[in-house]
Every structure is written in structure tokens, then in C-alpha cells.
Amino acid sequence: MSASNASLVLVPTPIGNLDDITIRAQKVLADVDAVIAEDTRVSGRLLQHLGIARPLISFHTHNEHRMVQQLVRRMADGERFALVSDAGTPAISDPGFLLVRAALAAGVSVECLPGPTAFVPALVNSGLPCDRFTFEGFLPVKKGRRTRLEELRPETRTMVFYESPHRVLRTLTDLGEVLGPDRLASVSRELSKLHEENVRGTLAELIAHFTAKEPRGEFVVVVAGSAE
């Protein structure tokens, strides 16, 4: 029996610990005609680890606009694809949205499997309210960055951001300047990996922590909403 009858299946992949791959995800990856991957080298290593041999199609930020219609046509002609990102759930701050939208517009069946994504464990273990939250992904690097932060000043829900190691200190500093150094926050890095770290405190305390040590790994920053 097929693990999924959809022509396009979004398959979440482990964010660190390879044991987090689901049995259903493995069945889909082994059953499709090809795997659409953000980085074929990363996905190739995962498939090799799982003992699965499938063709890989490169699909990333720099070629997704060019590739979308070609892939949709192939699905309309009967091919079945799995879409994966390097880690976590596709289309969450990763390529995938354009393909999903185009596939649905063309009447192609799409399914997304449940599975790993970095912001959920970071949010839940932050100790901050998670009944209502806003996922902000990556802040603008240059243009519009300060404007976006100012827009978030009155936000009462818990806020979740993704950040890279070379920008996390800048982001914490910018958040402290706009939201106040006493705003509670939590920083999670290397989730599910051997050197996982979760640091909680005020933005000022987190800035001091990551000033004293070189930030490494991928980060999720969770910030308390405004009490006003």
C-alpha cells in the first residue's frame, strides 16, 4: 500500500537527531518517483542513512521560480514527488511555498506530513506563554529591519524568530533596544543535537551570555510579548 496517494508530499526531516524521522516519512521517501531537495548533498546523506535510493532534484531559493512550473507539469503527468528541506518542515522559512501554491492552483493533490520543526520545541521549553504566539521567522537583514521591530513593540503574544549564528547577537541587541533590556526571552540552539542549549533570562542577560561565548549552530529566539 502506498504511504500517500498525493502527487506532492511535504516531508519533514530531522532538525538534528536522525532518529526523529518518522516511519511514515521513510515510507513516503521510499515510494515517490523523486525527492525535491533544498540541498541534494544534505538530503542525499539522509537517504543514504535510511537506506533509500531515489533521484534527487535540486530546488532552492535561487532556482525555485524557474523550477516550479516544470515540476508541476511533471506531477500533472503522473509523477509523484516528496519535497524536503535541509532540516525541519518544508516551507517554514525554507523553499516550498511557491511549489505548493502552484501545485494546488493546477489541481495537483498536496499533502504535508507531521514531523520535526525547530520553533515548536523552542517555544514549548522557553517557559513563556505558548497558548498564543506569532512566528516571525528571520528578521529583515537590512532594509525594513528597524521598522519591523518597531511594529512588534506593542505585540502581546509570544514572538518566535529564527536566526543564524553570525547574526544572533545583533538580533538580541536590536530586540533589547526596541523592546527593552528587561524583556524575558529564551534562546535555543542545536535542538535535538548532542550540544543542545536552552538559555533563558532577560534580553540583557542573553546578550551578556552570547557576548561571552562564540555563538554556534542554528538559533530559535523566543521573546515574551508586551505586558501593556
Rosetta blueprint (number, residue, H / E / L):
1 M L
2 S L
3 A L
4 S L
5 N L
6 A L
7 S L
8 L E
9 V E
10 L E
11 V L
12 P L
13 T E
14 P L
15 I L
16 G L
17 N L
18 L H
19 D H
20 D H
21 I L
22 T L
23 I H
24 R H
25 A H
26 Q H
27 K H
28 V H
29 L H
30 A H
31 D H
32 V L
33 D L
34 A E
35 V E
36 I E
37 A E
38 E L
39 D L
40 T H
41 R H
42 V H
43 S H
44 G H
45 R H
46 L H
47 L H
48 Q H
49 H H
50 L H
51 G L
52 I L
53 A L
54 R L
55 P L
56 L E
57 I E
58 S E
59 F L
60 H L
61 T L
62 H L
63 N L
64 E H
65 H H
66 R H
67 M H
68 V H
69 Q H
70 Q H
71 L H
72 V H
73 R H
74 R H
75 M H
76 A H
77 D L
78 G L
79 E L
80 R L
81 F E
82 A E
83 L E
84 V E
85 S L
86 D L
87 A L
88 G E
89 T L
90 P L
91 A L
92 I L
93 S L
94 D L
95 P L
96 G L
97 F H
98 L H
99 L H
100 V H
101 R H
102 A H
103 A H
104 L H
105 A H
106 A L
107 G L
108 V L
109 S L
110 V E
111 E E
112 C E
113 L L
114 P L
115 G L
116 P L
117 T L
118 A L
119 F H
120 V H
121 P H
122 A H
123 L H
124 V H
125 N L
126 S L
127 G L
128 L L
129 P L
130 C L
131 D L
132 R L
133 F E
134 T E
135 F E
136 E E
137 G E
138 F L
139 L L
140 P L
141 V L
142 K L
143 K L
144 G L
145 R H
146 R H
147 T H
148 R H
149 L H
150 E H
151 E H
152 L H
153 R L
154 P L
155 E L
156 T L
157 R L
158 T E
159 M E
160 V E
161 F E
162 Y E
163 E E
164 S L
165 P L
166 H L
167 R L
168 V H
169 L H
170 R H
171 T H
172 L H
173 T H
174 D H
175 L H
176 G H
177 E H
178 V H
179 L H
180 G L
181 P L
182 D L
183 R L
184 L E
185 A E
186 S E
187 V E
188 S E
189 R E
190 E L
191 L L
192 S L
193 K L
194 L L
195 H L
196 E L
197 E E
198 N E
199 V E
200 R E
201 G E
202 T E
203 L H
204 A H
205 E H
206 L H
207 I H
208 A H
209 H H
210 F H
211 T H
212 A H
213 K L
214 E L
215 P L
216 R L
217 G L
218 E L
219 F E
220 V E
221 V E
222 V E
223 V E
224 A L
225 G L
226 S L
227 A L
228 E L
